[in-house]
Every structure is written in C-alpha cells, then in structure tokens.
C-alpha cells in the first residue's frame, strides 16, 4: 500500500509541476492547493490525469475539498482500494 500511495503522490506532483511551471520536487505532503492559487480547470486536469493513470473515477467535488497534496493522495488511494 505504501508503494501505491507514493505512486499516486508522485503522479499528482508530476501533473501539478507541468500545470504550475514548477519542478515536481518542490511539492510536499503539506503543499496547499490554495497557496498555489489552483483554478477549477487545473483541478479537473489533475483529476483527469490521475483517473487515466490509475483507472479510477475521482469525484471532482470531493477531490476539490482536499486542502493539501497529502490529503488528495490519501483520497485517491482510498478510491483505489474500494
């Protein structure tokens, strides 16, 4: 499970890096979506990327409520384990 969690977190960072013009290594578990000034379209791009990569449906509004990258990764792992 820890490997799966790391894979989800790394994928999240990878997609966010391309959307925000940063290096994936700049993101941590505590990185706040709010601090990045994330827009709805960017949330949608992240969820779509994760859905395609992990073959899982991610409810947009539930994902949108996650405040940090760590919370978001935990949420996606929960969905994978259902």
C-alpha positions as a Markdown table, in Angstrom:
| # | Residue | x | y | z |
|---|---|---|---|---|
| 1 | Unk | 0.0 | 0.0 | 0.0 |
| 2 | Unk | 2.8 | 2.4 | 0.8 |
| 3 | Unk | 4.2 | 1.9 | -2.8 |
| 4 | Unk | 0.7 | 2.7 | -4.2 |
| 5 | Unk | 0.5 | 5.8 | -2.1 |
| 6 | Unk | 3.9 | 7.0 | -3.3 |
| 7 | Unk | 2.9 | 6.3 | -6.9 |
| 8 | Unk | -0.2 | 8.4 | -6.5 |
| 9 | Unk | 1.6 | 11.2 | -4.7 |
| 10 | Unk | 4.4 | 11.3 | -7.4 |
| 11 | Unk | 1.8 | 11.3 | -10.2 |
| 12 | Unk | 0.0 | 14.2 | -8.5 |
| 13 | Unk | 3.2 | 16.2 | -8.2 |
| 14 | Unk | 4.2 | 15.4 | -11.8 |
| 15 | Unk | 0.9 | 16.7 | -13.2 |
| 16 | Unk | 0.9 | 19.8 | -10.8 |
| 17 | Unk | 4.5 | 20.5 | -11.9 |
| 18 | Unk | 3.5 | 20.8 | -15.6 |
| 19 | Unk | 0.4 | 22.9 | -14.7 |
| 20 | Unk | 2.2 | 25.4 | -12.4 |
| 21 | Unk | 5.6 | 25.5 | -14.2 |
| 22 | Unk | 7.5 | 24.1 | -11.2 |
| 23 | Unk | 9.7 | 21.1 | -10.5 |
| 24 | Unk | 7.8 | 18.1 | -9.0 |
| 25 | Unk | 10.4 | 18.0 | -6.2 |
| 26 | Unk | 9.1 | 21.4 | -5.0 |
| 27 | Unk | 5.8 | 19.9 | -3.8 |
| 28 | Unk | 5.4 | 18.2 | -0.4 |
| 29 | Unk | 2.7 | 16.4 | 1.5 |
| 30 | Unk | 1.8 | 19.8 | 3.1 |
| 31 | Unk | 1.7 | 21.7 | -0.2 |
| 32 | Unk | -1.6 | 23.6 | -0.2 |
| 33 | Unk | -3.7 | 23.8 | -3.3 |
| 34 | Unk | -5.0 | 27.2 | -2.1 |
| 35 | Unk | -1.4 | 28.5 | -1.8 |
| 36 | Unk | -0.9 | 27.6 | -5.4 |
| 37 | Unk | -4.0 | 29.6 | -6.4 |
| 38 | Unk | -5.4 | 26.5 | -8.2 |
| 39 | Unk | -8.3 | 27.1 | -10.5 |
| 40 | Unk | -11.2 | 24.7 | -11.3 |
| 41 | Unk | -9.8 | 23.8 | -14.7 |
| 42 | Unk | -6.5 | 22.8 | -13.1 |
| 43 | Unk | -8.2 | 20.6 | -10.6 |
| 44 | Unk | -10.1 | 19.0 | -13.4 |
| 45 | Unk | -6.8 | 18.4 | -15.3 |
| 46 | Unk | -5.2 | 16.8 | -12.3 |
| 47 | Unk | -8.2 | 14.5 | -11.6 |
| 48 | Unk | -8.4 | 13.5 | -15.3 |
| 49 | Unk | -4.7 | 12.7 | -15.3 |
| 50 | Unk | -5.0 | 10.6 | -12.2 |
| 51 | Unk | -8.1 | 8.9 | -13.5 |
| 52 | Unk | -6.4 | 7.9 | -16.7 |
| 53 | Unk | -3.2 | 6.8 | -15.0 |
| 54 | Unk | -4.8 | 4.7 | -12.2 |
| 55 | Unk | -8.1 | 3.7 | -14.0 |
| 56 | Unk | -10.2 | 5.1 | -11.2 |
| 57 | Unk | -13.1 | 7.5 | -11.1 |
| 58 | Unk | -12.4 | 10.5 | -8.9 |
| 59 | Unk | -15.4 | 12.6 | -7.9 |
| 60 | Unk | -14.4 | 16.2 | -8.7 |
| 61 | Unk | -16.1 | 17.9 | -5.8 |
| 62 | Unk | -14.7 | 15.5 | -3.2 |
| 63 | Unk | -11.2 | 15.9 | -4.6 |
| 64 | Unk | -11.6 | 19.7 | -4.7 |
| 65 | Unk | -12.3 | 19.7 | -0.9 |
| 66 | Unk | -8.8 | 18.3 | -0.2 |
| 67 | Unk | -6.5 | 21.1 | 1.1 |
| 68 | Unk | -3.1 | 19.5 | 0.6 |
| 69 | Unk | -1.3 | 17.2 | -1.8 |
| 70 | Unk | -1.1 | 14.6 | 1.0 |
| 71 | Unk | -4.8 | 14.7 | 1.6 |
| 72 | Unk | -5.5 | 14.4 | -2.1 |
| 73 | Unk | -3.1 | 11.4 | -2.4 |
| 74 | Unk | -4.8 | 9.7 | 0.5 |
| 75 | Unk | -8.2 | 10.2 | -1.0 |
| 76 | Unk | -7.2 | 8.7 | -4.4 |
| 77 | Unk | -5.6 | 5.7 | -2.6 |
| 78 | Unk | -8.9 | 5.2 | -0.7 |
| 79 | Unk | -10.7 | 5.2 | -4.1 |
| 80 | Unk | -8.3 | 2.6 | -5.5 |
| 81 | Unk | -8.8 | 0.3 | -2.5 |
| 82 | Unk | -12.6 | 0.3 | -2.9 |
